[in-house]
Structure formats: structure tokens, C-alpha cells
Amino acid sequence: MNDESTSQPSQKITIVGTVSGASRDSTRDIVERAADVTHVRENFERFLNSLKEIIDVEVPHVRSFELDEVAFSAEISASGDFKLLGVGVGVQANGGVTFTLRP
């Protein structure tokens, strides 16, 4: 008997990145790993929800100017974790992900 309800093997995506928690100095190890797509999607959703919390503020006008878009840069670790990139990350972030949010 063929039971269609048995779990299918999860889809994988290959991520090239650093190991979570590794330092951001020039000696970071770059690794290639297969990550579960569901895990990466859940981390992505969690990250986007956090970004929404950050920008959920009343934005004042500056004279006749108003904020049109907000851009965040992030990196994805080899384990599929999204992290916001801060100031001073420099060239090490050139493989990151940019999120542009518009009202």
C-alpha cells in the first residue's frame, strides 16, 4: 500500500557563508553547507518581522522631504540565519542580502 502522507525529504539549498557566531575579522572561515529550505524560510520570515518592528514608527517630515524607502543590508550565515549588518562591516558584506522596504 502506497501511503502518500509519509513525509517527503525536505528540500535543501546550498548556502556559502560564515559559521554563525564567527568573528568578523579577516580570518573568518567561509563554508558551503546545505540548509533546509523550510528552516531558511522560517528564519527569513522571523528576520522580516523584526525589520517591520524596527520601522513601525511615525516618520517625521524634514521640511518638504519625507522618507520614501528604507534599505537594510543583511548577511545569511551558512546555517541559514539572517543577521543585520552594522556599520564598519565593509567589504566582508559584499555577498549579503539587501532588503528595500517602501511604504
C-alpha positions as CSV (number, residue, x, y, z in Angstrom):
1,M,0.0,0.0,0.0
2,N,1.4,3.4,-1.0
3,D,0.9,6.0,1.8
4,E,1.1,9.5,0.3
5,S,1.1,11.0,3.7
6,T,4.6,9.9,4.5
7,S,7.0,12.8,4.8
8,Q,8.9,13.8,1.7
9,P,12.6,14.5,2.1
10,S,13.0,18.2,2.8
11,Q,14.3,20.5,0.0
12,K,17.8,21.8,0.5
13,I,19.5,25.0,-0.6
14,T,23.3,25.5,-0.7
15,I,24.5,28.5,1.2
16,V,28.0,29.8,1.1
17,G,28.7,31.9,4.2
18,T,30.4,32.0,7.5
19,V,29.6,29.9,10.6
20,S,27.2,31.7,12.9
21,G,29.0,33.3,15.8
22,A,32.3,33.5,13.9
23,S,34.2,36.8,14.3
24,R,34.0,39.4,11.6
25,D,37.8,39.8,11.2
26,S,39.7,39.0,8.0
27,T,40.3,35.4,9.1
28,R,36.7,34.2,9.0
29,D,36.2,30.7,7.5
30,I,33.9,30.5,4.6
31,V,31.9,27.3,4.4
32,E,29.4,25.8,2.0
33,R,26.5,23.9,3.5
34,A,23.2,22.5,2.5
35,A,20.4,24.1,4.6
36,D,16.8,23.0,4.9
37,V,14.6,25.4,2.8
38,T,11.9,25.4,5.4
39,H,14.4,26.4,8.1
40,V,15.8,29.2,5.9
41,R,12.2,30.4,5.1
42,E,11.3,30.5,8.8
43,N,14.4,32.5,9.6
44,F,13.7,34.8,6.7
45,E,10.1,35.4,8.0
46,R,11.4,36.0,11.5
47,F,14.0,38.5,10.2
48,L,11.5,40.4,8.1
49,N,9.1,40.6,11.1
50,S,11.9,42.1,13.2
51,L,12.6,44.6,10.4
52,K,8.9,45.6,10.4
53,E,9.1,46.2,14.2
54,I,12.1,48.5,13.7
55,I,10.4,50.7,11.1
56,D,6.9,50.7,12.6
57,V,7.4,54.3,13.8
58,E,5.9,57.7,12.9
59,V,8.4,59.2,10.4
60,P,8.6,63.0,10.6
61,H,8.9,65.2,7.6
62,V,12.1,67.2,7.1
63,R,10.9,70.4,5.6
64,S,9.3,69.3,2.3
65,F,11.0,65.9,2.3
66,E,9.6,62.7,3.5
67,L,11.1,59.2,3.8
68,D,10.4,57.2,0.7
69,E,12.2,53.9,1.4
70,V,14.4,52.2,3.9
71,A,17.1,49.8,3.0
72,F,18.7,47.2,5.3
73,S,21.7,45.1,4.5
74,A,21.9,41.6,5.9
75,E,24.0,38.5,5.7
76,I,22.9,34.9,5.7
77,S,25.1,32.5,7.6
78,A,26.0,29.1,6.4
79,S,23.3,27.7,8.7
80,G,20.6,29.9,7.2
81,D,20.4,32.6,9.9
82,F,19.8,36.2,8.8
83,K,21.7,39.0,10.5
84,L,21.5,42.7,10.1
85,L,24.9,44.2,9.0
86,G,26.1,47.1,11.0
87,V,28.5,50.0,10.4
88,G,32.1,49.1,9.7
89,V,31.5,45.7,8.1
90,G,33.0,46.9,4.9
91,V,34.0,44.6,2.0
92,Q,33.1,41.5,4.1
93,A,29.5,42.2,3.4
94,N,29.6,42.3,-0.4
95,G,27.9,38.9,-0.6
96,G,25.0,39.9,1.7
97,V,21.3,40.4,1.1
98,T,19.7,43.9,0.7
99,F,16.1,44.4,1.7
100,T,14.4,47.6,0.5
101,L,11.1,48.4,2.1
102,R,8.7,51.0,0.6
103,P,5.5,52.4,2.2
